[in-house]
């Protein structure tokens, strides 16, 4: 079943939904759909609906809501926020895509001391990452969009309140993951290709962020972000 996204304000009294221009172009020009076709529409807030197309124009499509349906991929009981150092080229694009598939709730692009990336126009970067997240959401069956925050530094997060547990994964000077206490909500920090510097590790500890080291493997930064997300979903979420 083909899935399309429409924000909640596109629904009219839970009876009709209007699809935007991009979604309409895809169903009309790529999929060659016509009025009468049955589709699934999700609102990005966790709800999905079985709908029948009733009208297709150049700029929008209208569908009649038939019934609410269960998303193919349910949300994890673990509210997982991943604060990941921004990586070069398409590496961060890969992290965005795989985090959606792994049920991450929120992704925070992280600016670090050894982060060798020039952001340029931040709004363009954020738009790109959010489009990647949307396409991944369609493909993996989730009905809730992963939030992508504005780029921030580790010290900005460490100096403020953090909802739930906080764990920083480091290649050195950390304790075991089994020592970490996680009950429902966790923010995890994954560093850049060059690793964390001493000041960042100090800031983490001063902000009551647990520093954890995984033994046995040397991982690329993008691999670490994906592997850690999967590991936490297995240990504390629903990936088991």
C-alpha positions as CSV (number, residue, x, y, z in Angstrom):
1,X,0.0,0.0,0.0
2,X,1.4,3.4,-1.0
3,X,1.9,5.8,1.9
4,X,1.7,9.6,1.8
5,X,2.2,12.3,4.4
6,X,-0.2,15.1,5.3
7,X,0.2,17.2,8.4
8,X,-2.7,17.2,10.9
9,X,-4.0,20.6,9.7
10,X,-4.6,19.1,6.3
11,X,-7.4,17.0,7.7
12,X,-11.0,18.4,7.5
13,X,-13.2,17.1,10.4
14,X,-11.5,13.7,10.2
15,X,-13.4,13.0,6.9
16,X,-11.3,14.5,4.2
17,X,-7.5,15.1,3.8
18,X,-5.7,17.3,1.4
19,X,-2.3,16.2,0.0
20,X,0.2,18.9,-0.9
21,X,1.8,19.5,-4.2
22,X,4.8,17.2,-3.9
23,X,2.8,14.3,-2.7
24,X,0.2,14.9,-5.4
25,X,2.9,15.0,-8.1
26,X,4.3,11.7,-7.0
27,X,0.9,9.9,-6.9
28,X,-0.2,11.5,-10.2
29,X,2.9,11.5,-12.4
30,X,5.0,8.6,-10.9
31,X,2.4,6.2,-9.6
32,X,-0.3,7.1,-12.2
33,X,-3.1,7.0,-9.6
34,X,-6.6,8.1,-10.4
35,X,-9.7,8.9,-8.3
36,X,-10.9,5.8,-6.6
37,X,-7.4,4.5,-5.7
38,X,-7.0,3.5,-2.1
39,X,-3.9,4.9,-0.3
40,X,-2.6,5.3,3.3
41,X,-2.0,8.7,4.7
42,X,-0.1,9.4,8.0
43,X,-0.1,12.7,9.9
44,X,3.5,12.6,11.3
45,X,2.1,12.5,14.9
46,X,1.6,8.7,15.0
47,X,-1.8,8.3,13.2
48,X,-2.4,6.6,9.9
49,X,-5.5,6.4,7.8
50,X,-6.9,4.3,4.9
51,X,-8.2,6.7,2.4
52,X,-9.8,6.8,-1.1
53,X,-8.7,9.4,-3.6
54,X,-11.6,11.6,-4.7
55,X,-9.9,14.5,-6.6
56,X,-6.5,15.0,-8.2
57,X,-5.4,18.4,-9.6
58,X,-2.1,20.0,-10.6
59,X,-1.5,21.3,-7.1
60,X,-3.3,19.1,-4.7
61,X,-5.2,15.9,-4.2
62,X,-8.2,15.2,-1.9
63,X,-8.9,11.8,-0.3
64,X,-11.8,10.6,1.8
65,X,-10.9,9.1,5.1
66,X,-12.3,5.5,5.3
67,X,-10.9,4.4,8.6
68,X,-7.8,4.7,10.9
69,X,-5.3,1.9,10.6
70,X,-2.3,0.7,12.6
71,X,1.0,1.8,11.2
72,X,3.2,-1.1,9.9
73,X,5.9,0.0,12.3
74,X,4.8,0.9,15.9
75,X,6.7,3.4,18.0
76,X,9.2,2.2,20.5
77,X,8.4,2.5,24.3
78,X,11.9,4.1,24.5
79,X,12.0,7.8,23.8
80,X,15.4,8.0,22.3
81,X,17.1,11.3,21.4
82,X,20.4,11.0,19.5
83,X,22.8,14.0,19.6
84,X,25.2,13.1,16.9
85,X,28.2,15.1,15.7
86,X,27.7,16.4,12.2
87,X,29.7,14.3,9.7
88,X,31.1,15.0,6.3
89,X,29.4,14.5,3.0
90,X,26.6,12.0,2.9
91,X,27.6,10.3,6.1
92,X,25.2,12.3,8.2
93,X,22.4,11.7,5.6
94,X,22.9,8.0,6.3
95,X,22.7,8.6,10.0
96,X,19.4,10.4,9.5
97,X,17.9,7.7,7.4
98,X,18.9,4.8,9.7
99,X,17.8,6.6,12.8
100,X,14.3,6.9,11.4
101,X,14.3,3.1,10.7
102,X,15.6,2.3,14.2
103,X,12.8,4.3,15.9
104,X,14.8,7.3,17.2
105,X,12.4,10.0,18.4
106,X,14.7,13.0,18.0
107,X,18.0,13.7,16.2
108,X,20.1,16.7,17.3
109,X,23.0,17.7,14.9
110,X,25.9,18.3,17.3
111,X,28.7,20.8,16.8
112,X,31.9,19.6,18.5
113,X,35.5,20.7,18.9
114,X,36.8,18.2,16.3
115,X,33.8,18.5,14.0
116,X,35.5,19.3,10.7
117,X,32.3,20.3,8.8
118,X,31.3,23.7,7.4
119,X,27.5,24.0,7.7
120,X,27.0,26.9,5.3
121,X,23.3,27.7,5.0
122,X,21.9,25.8,8.0
123,X,18.3,26.1,6.8
124,X,19.2,24.2,3.6
125,X,20.9,21.5,5.6
126,X,18.0,21.1,7.9
127,X,15.6,21.0,4.9
128,X,17.6,18.3,3.3
129,X,17.8,16.2,6.5
130,X,14.1,16.5,7.1
131,X,13.3,15.5,3.5
132,X,15.5,12.4,4.0
133,X,13.7,11.7,7.3
134,X,10.3,12.0,5.6
135,X,11.2,9.6,2.8
136,X,12.6,7.1,5.3
137,X,9.4,7.3,7.4
138,X,7.3,6.5,4.3
139,X,9.5,3.5,3.5
140,X,9.8,2.0,7.0
141,X,6.2,2.2,8.0
142,X,6.4,4.7,10.9
143,X,3.5,7.2,11.3
144,X,5.4,9.6,13.5
145,X,8.1,11.9,12.1
146,X,11.5,11.9,13.8
147,X,12.2,15.5,15.0
148,X,15.4,17.0,13.8
149,X,16.6,19.9,15.9
150,X,18.8,22.9,15.2
151,X,22.6,22.3,15.4
152,X,23.9,22.9,18.9
153,X,27.1,22.3,20.9
154,X,27.6,19.7,23.6
155,X,28.1,22.4,26.2
156,X,24.7,24.0,25.3
157,X,22.9,20.7,26.0
158,X,25.0,19.8,29.1
159,X,24.3,23.2,30.7
160,X,20.6,22.8,30.5
161,X,18.0,20.3,31.8
162,X,18.0,16.9,30.0
163,X,14.8,15.0,30.1
164,X,15.6,11.4,31.3
165,X,18.9,9.7,31.3
166,X,22.0,11.1,29.5
167,X,24.8,8.9,28.1
168,X,27.9,10.0,26.2
169,X,29.7,7.3,24.2
170,X,33.4,7.8,24.2
171,X,36.3,5.8,22.8
172,X,38.1,6.2,26.2
173,X,37.7,6.9,29.9
174,X,34.2,5.6,30.2
175,X,32.3,3.0,32.3
176,X,30.2,0.1,31.0
177,X,26.8,0.4,29.4
178,X,25.5,-2.1,32.0
179,X,26.1,0.6,34.7
180,X,23.8,3.1,33.0
181,X,20.3,3.5,34.3
182,X,17.6,4.1,31.6
183,X,13.9,4.2,32.3
184,X,11.9,5.2,29.3
185,X,13.7,8.3,28.1
186,X,17.4,8.8,27.2
187,X,19.6,11.3,25.3
188,X,22.7,9.8,23.9
189,X,25.8,11.6,22.5
190,X,27.9,10.3,19.7
191,X,31.1,12.1,18.8
192,X,32.9,13.0,15.5
193,X,35.5,11.1,13.5
194,X,38.3,12.6,15.6
195,X,36.6,11.8,18.9
196,X,35.8,14.0,21.9
197,X,38.4,16.4,23.4
198,X,39.1,16.6,27.1
199,X,37.1,19.7,27.7
200,X,33.9,18.1,26.2
201,X,34.3,15.0,28.4
202,X,34.7,17.3,31.4
203,X,31.6,19.3,30.5
204,X,29.7,16.0,30.1
205,X,30.6,14.8,33.6
206,X,29.9,18.2,35.1
207,X,26.4,18.1,33.4
208,X,25.7,14.7,35.0
209,X,26.0,12.9,31.7
210,X,27.3,9.3,32.1
211,X,30.4,8.6,30.0
212,X,30.3,5.0,28.5
213,X,32.9,3.2,26.5
214,X,32.0,0.2,24.3
215,X,34.9,-2.3,24.2
216,X,35.9,-4.7,21.4
217,X,35.4,-2.7,18.3
218,X,36.7,0.4,16.6
219,X,33.8,2.0,14.7
220,X,33.5,4.8,12.2
221,X,31.4,7.7,13.5
222,X,28.4,6.9,11.3
223,X,28.6,3.2,12.2
224,X,28.8,4.1,15.9
225,X,25.6,6.3,15.7
226,X,23.6,3.5,14.0
227,X,25.0,0.7,16.2
228,X,24.4,2.6,19.4
229,X,20.8,3.4,18.4
230,X,20.2,-0.3,17.7
231,X,21.9,-1.4,20.9
232,X,19.8,0.9,23.0
233,X,16.5,-0.1,21.3
234,X,17.5,-3.7,21.9
235,X,18.3,-3.1,25.6
236,X,15.6,-0.7,26.6
237,X,13.2,-0.4,23.6
238,X,11.4,-2.9,21.4
239,X,14.1,-4.2,19.0
240,X,14.4,-7.7,20.5
